[in-house]
Structure formats: C-alpha cells, structure tokens
Amino acid sequence: MAAPKRHYFALALLLVGMLCLALGFLGSNVIPSKAYWSEQQAEEYADAQHDAHAKSHHHEHESAVEEAEYQEAMARFERISQQLEEAQSSRDRVPLVLKAVGVVAVLCGVVLHYAGRGSGA
C-alpha cells in the first residue's frame, strides 16, 4: 500500500476505533432503551403477565377450555418474557461489542501506522 494511503487508512482506523470505544462506554446513555424494548412490547408484557396471573388463580381448572386458556396465557407470557430477556442481554452486549471493535480498530491503526514508518515509507 502506498505511504499516503496507508497513513490515511491508519488514521481512519484510529478514528473509527475511538468512536466505537466512546459509543461503547457511553452506549447506555446514547442509545435509548426504546431501541431494545418498545412501549408496545412493555404493554404486551404487562398484559400477558396480568392474564397469566389472573388465570393461575383458578388452580382447579374446571374444564378443558379453562385449562387450555391457562396454558395459552402461560405460553404467551413465557414468549414475551423470553423477548424481554433477549432485549436485556442485547442492551448489555452491544456496548461490549463496540468496545471490542474499538480496541481492535485502534490496535490495527497503530500497527499500520508504525509498520509504514518502519518500512521507510
């Protein structure tokens, strides 16, 4: 790679890396929680929780229909609960990934910068 191109590429890697690091450290303040879990999903979760709780009070489901409704309510609640867990883990994972990408980009930029200087370019 030509020396000026290498220099600009190294600089670009350093800038991208620092941007990723900044976003990784400030991610929870910069990225809104709605990006992970919407108000509609929150309402769905509350409705599913309420429905499952209400139907669980009928411990002795008198008919097969009541039992089926209870099982359906529990399945709905478990499904939306899984989505909530995924949103929570994604919120934790995104800043970590950004930090890792930032570190790798900065290190590559530094190595590329000094490799260009060492080759006499």
C-alpha positions as CSV (number, residue, x, y, z in Angstrom):
1,M,0.0,0.0,0.0
2,A,1.4,3.4,-0.8
3,A,2.6,5.5,2.1
4,P,-0.1,8.3,1.9
5,K,-2.9,5.7,1.5
6,R,-1.5,3.7,4.5
7,H,-1.3,6.9,6.6
8,Y,-5.0,7.8,5.8
9,F,-6.2,4.2,6.4
10,A,-4.3,4.1,9.7
11,L,-5.9,7.4,10.7
12,A,-9.3,6.2,9.7
13,L,-8.9,3.0,11.7
14,L,-7.8,5.1,14.8
15,L,-10.8,7.4,14.4
16,V,-13.3,4.6,13.9
17,G,-11.8,2.8,16.8
18,M,-12.0,5.8,19.1
19,L,-15.6,6.4,18.0
20,C,-16.5,2.8,18.8
21,L,-14.8,3.0,22.2
22,A,-16.7,6.2,23.0
23,L,-20.0,4.7,22.0
24,G,-19.2,1.5,23.9
25,F,-18.6,3.5,27.1
26,L,-21.4,5.9,26.6
27,G,-23.8,3.4,24.9
28,S,-26.3,3.2,27.7
29,N,-26.6,7.0,27.7
30,V,-26.6,7.5,24.0
31,I,-28.7,4.5,22.8
32,P,-32.3,4.9,24.1
33,S,-33.9,1.9,25.8
34,K,-36.7,2.1,23.3
35,A,-34.2,0.8,20.7
36,Y,-34.2,-2.5,22.6
37,W,-37.7,-2.7,24.1
38,S,-40.6,-0.6,22.8
39,E,-43.6,0.7,24.7
40,Q,-45.8,-1.7,22.7
41,Q,-43.7,-4.6,23.9
42,A,-43.9,-3.3,27.5
43,E,-47.7,-3.2,27.3
44,E,-47.8,-6.6,25.8
45,Y,-45.6,-7.9,28.6
46,A,-47.8,-6.3,31.3
47,D,-51.0,-7.7,29.6
48,A,-49.5,-11.2,29.3
49,Q,-48.3,-11.1,32.9
50,H,-51.7,-9.9,34.2
51,D,-53.6,-12.5,32.1
52,A,-51.3,-15.4,33.2
53,H,-51.6,-14.3,36.8
54,A,-55.4,-14.0,36.7
55,K,-55.8,-17.4,35.1
56,S,-53.4,-19.0,37.6
57,H,-55.7,-18.2,40.5
58,H,-58.1,-20.9,39.1
59,H,-55.9,-23.7,40.4
60,E,-58.5,-26.3,39.7
61,H,-59.4,-25.6,36.1
62,E,-62.9,-26.9,35.9
63,S,-63.0,-27.6,32.2
64,A,-60.6,-28.4,29.4
65,V,-61.4,-24.9,28.0
66,E,-60.1,-23.2,31.1
67,E,-57.1,-25.4,31.2
68,A,-56.3,-24.6,27.5
69,E,-56.8,-20.9,28.2
70,Y,-54.4,-21.1,31.1
71,Q,-51.8,-22.9,29.1
72,E,-52.2,-20.4,26.3
73,A,-51.8,-17.5,28.7
74,M,-48.6,-19.1,30.2
75,A,-47.2,-19.7,26.8
76,R,-47.8,-16.1,25.8
77,F,-46.2,-14.8,29.0
78,E,-43.2,-17.1,28.6
79,R,-42.7,-16.0,25.0
80,I,-42.8,-12.3,25.8
81,S,-40.6,-12.9,28.9
82,Q,-38.0,-14.5,26.6
83,Q,-38.1,-11.5,24.3
84,L,-37.6,-9.2,27.4
85,E,-34.5,-11.3,28.4
86,E,-33.1,-11.1,24.9
87,A,-33.6,-7.3,24.9
88,Q,-31.9,-7.0,28.2
89,S,-28.9,-9.1,27.2
90,S,-28.7,-7.2,23.9
91,R,-28.5,-4.0,25.8
92,D,-25.6,-5.4,27.8
93,R,-23.9,-7.0,24.8
94,V,-23.9,-4.0,22.3
95,P,-21.5,-1.8,24.4
96,L,-19.2,-4.7,24.9
97,V,-19.1,-5.4,21.2
98,L,-18.5,-1.8,20.4
99,K,-15.6,-1.7,22.9
100,A,-14.0,-4.8,21.4
101,V,-14.3,-3.5,17.9
102,G,-12.9,-0.2,19.0
103,V,-9.9,-1.8,20.6
104,V,-9.2,-3.9,17.6
105,A,-9.5,-0.9,15.2
106,V,-7.2,1.3,17.3
107,L,-4.6,-1.5,17.6
108,C,-4.8,-2.2,13.8
109,G,-4.4,1.6,13.2
110,V,-1.4,1.8,15.4
111,V,0.3,-1.2,13.9
112,L,-0.4,0.0,10.4
113,H,0.9,3.4,11.2
114,Y,4.2,2.1,12.7
115,A,4.6,-0.6,10.1
116,G,4.5,2.2,7.5
117,R,7.1,4.2,9.3
118,G,9.4,1.2,9.8
119,S,9.4,0.3,6.1
120,G,11.0,3.7,5.3
121,A,7.8,5.0,3.6
